[in-house]
Amino acid sequence: MLQKCSKPSWFLGLALLVLVGCSSGGGSSSEGDQDTPPIARITSAEGRVLISPMLVMDGDINDPAAPRSPNDTYANAQSVSVPITISGYVNTAGFGPPGASYASGDERDIYVVEFDAGAVISLHSDLDNPKASLSLELRSEQDPTVLSDALIDVSTSGTLTVPERGRYYVLVEISQGAATYILALGDDGKVPATPDSALRLSDAFVPGQAIVALQPEARSRSTLRHGAELPKGIALLKDNGARTILVSTTAGERKLANSGTPTTKPAGEVLVQAKLETLEAVKALRRTPGIAAAELNHYRHIARAPNDPQYPHQWHYSLIGLPDAWAAYQNAARATEVVVGVIDTGILKAHPDLKNVTLDDGYDFVSNDPLDGDGPDPDPTEPGRSDSIFHGTHVAGTVAAHTDNGVGVAGVAWDAKLLPIRALGAKTGTSYDIQQALLYAGALLPDSKRRPIRPADIVNLSFAGPSPNRFERDAIAALRAKGVIVVAAAGNDATNLASYPAAYPGVVGVSAVDAGKSRAWYSNYGYYIDVAAPGGVLERDADGDGREDGILSTSGLVDNDVLTYGYDYLNGTSMAAPHVSGVAALMKAVYPKLTPEDFDRLLAAGLLTSPCSGQYAMPLQRDDLCGYGLIDAARAVSVAHRLAQGEDVLAGKPLLLVQPSVLDFGTHGILSTISIDDLSGRIHTPIQIDGQPKWMDIRAVQVDQNGLGRYRLTIDRGRAEAGALSADLTIHAGEQRTQLRISARKPTAPPRPASDYYVLLVDALSQQVVAQGRLTADDKGTFAFPDVPSGSYYIYAGSDNDNDGFICEWGELCGSQSHGASRLPGSAGDIVISVQMSQLRNADNGAGERSFRPIPRLH
């Protein structure tokens, strides 16, 4: 069973050394806890310290005993090859422990690297100083003035992706304080990034704007002006009367010469400079008294793939069993009218198939759009021009077009009403406008000070973006707390990288399938996918009817500035999400008590889906392509009917959920986080995790009394054989169980002899260091402790990056004796010292739990 422990004030991090030791004398080794080095009774000890070929040390750490090779200019940049992991240290003058860089400071480390396009750069740290932050820059070696990308305000972790093949400078800098860091270069793993507050230059966001949350005491205008004064150059743009405000990060909004259609890459010197100024301003806002949080105002893009208009055939409804669902729906008692909030580009409310189902109290929150330049107002009608694709109108028609009326097309949810909320322009929207729209959907008092007469029961979000935004996340959490089911499109980038809002906690993430029930070529996939629905593929004609297999729904056509109403084919995850929103609306109409938690549990139990292509087992085992399967409207309505009759449809269903369910660390990934949740609400015994290999460490980060919550997984390639690494963890509590599949790869190059590291002999009983050595290049990795009194000892080796007198702290290199490859003293062979990747557990606290501590060295 996984041991639980409280988070210590220090962390043991990157431990990538391999020690090989020899001993003589009587005694035995102990198997013990897999995180505890075996104990040998010895009278002398000698061996070698080997270091992974994937690991290097920053050339100018704070330890005066370590060789010092400054790497703070382009001329003396430290050359490394990928994949590689760097253990480093930076500090500003007068911060950190006394040492080589204390007085003068070492604010910047520069590395020069050759990358392939798409290589991942990850920066990890664990800063205790709330005013401190790290930054990461990627610059062309050919012209260092060219900034390819940057991360600002990294407090925990952040990632960049190399845009194209070439040689680059990678810069790690600290603005204030001191920090040990881990820099992983050239990672090819597919580990989902844990959302962090780091600010990334290449993200798509509005230059010159930020979203700010005020502390409770700073909410009044007078307090904001005087008690919590905004930094110089920051001006208030919008105040929604609650905790969040929209501010300008320049004195008046910057007019960018090249502020055309926003892209996910910086374009032009003026735009890059404006975005950098915005990042720095948000960083300053985060450290301003009275401000609880500050975020970029991200762009979000409609999640629709390219299309060609075709006359509609609605093949996609039979694919999810809608005809049977409608029959069951008509026979079931319905006690409520369901409202679906469609947050999108607006709705053509006068469309013949929409006018009788669209409510009149929608709202337009788009701040600035060339199609509709009048700003926020009570008119959420989708603007119509010749270049309009009528995305919101198309989405709305799939949810609830007027059905069985002899006109046009059918919608999924009979009798549902549409609450039109415009938050996106022709192709994009911003996080602030989307946040306001979300709050409006739940009658939670956004900018407009308006509330809909009937708040939404379900909200559909058919747009996506690559970066998380806490204000969107918080608004969604508020909706969920009010009982609103939030459904979002996965995105159309054909990638497994997280896409938002679909990847936020509590959102039903929807991928798209084609007519053959296989993942559509464009659809995103990954750990955040909960369910699949038809999204269509316009390039195919699977049913041979002479028409492309897109999704048919309501639309418009503008010719010579004249708007006519009609129908059109589109495809994308934007088209998949409203199928799920419509099914949820059918369920809510039959069973009005349906909550977001109910929907999650029913989905995870396999009660709302049928198999996608390639999914056969029932109940379905979740995968990253279709989640828990293809939405099945007939099954969903049937389950809602059974719930309305008081049946416990979840009795005996296994509802233990681990996310993500698959982790691929590639050749270079080192850590990730997972969450373990109980969707049944019936787990009352501690969970167990079986199958943990010796090369993996699992540590609780934030869990409850039964072990449910977040865990950090760290892999240690030095404790595994060369080649592929794989493990299937079984996580269970009673009869509830689920699996987590983990894979990684290990370079086949042999480790090299280590130098410039401390080697400590620690008495197992007193925990005192009784002998210490330091390796030099001449030692070729060998060490020796002669004339040691007989007893039980641990052997450790590692670095002291910050020179605080301890090795094996977070981010420092550390190795200890191997677990399972050790030899009895006096027998042939070596005692293998293995790689550690997280806290060394070397003492028992008397309560059956393992305590953590760094290893003090001798001065």
Protein Blocks (a to p, Z undefined) as FASTA:
>chain_A
ZZdddddfbdcfddfbdcddddededdddfkjfkbccddddfbdcddddddfkbccdfbb
fblkbccddffbfkloccdddddddddddddehiajedfklmnopabccddddddehiac
ddddddfblkbccddddddfklmmbcfbdcehiakbccdddfbgcddddddddfbdcddd
dddehiabfbdcdddfbdcfkbccdehiacddddfklmpmklmmmmmcccehiacfbdgh
iabdcddfbeciaddfklccddfbdedjklmmmmmmmmmmmmmmmmgghiabdcdddddd
dddddddddddddfklmmnommmmmmmmmmpccfbdcddddddebjafkbmklmmmccfk
bccfbfbdfklmnbpafblcdcddfkbgolmmmmmmmmmpcehklpajadfbghiacddd
dfbdfkbccfklmmmmmmmmnonopakopacfbdcfbdcddbddfbdcfklmmmmmmmmm
nopacdddebjnhpabdcdfklpghiacdddddfkopacfklccdjklmbdcdebjakbc
fkonopacbddddddddeehiacddddddedjklmmmmmmmmmmmmmmmmmmbcfklmmm
mmmnopmbccdehiabdcddddfklonojcdfklmmmmmmmmmnopafkgoiacbdcddf
bdcebjmbfbdcdddddfkopacbdcddehiafkbccddfbdcfkopacddddddfklcc
ehjddddddddehjbccdddddddddfbdcdddehiacddddfklopafbdcdddfklno
pacdehiacddddddddddfkonopahiehiacddddehiaccehiacdddddddfbdcd
fbdehlopacdddddddZZ
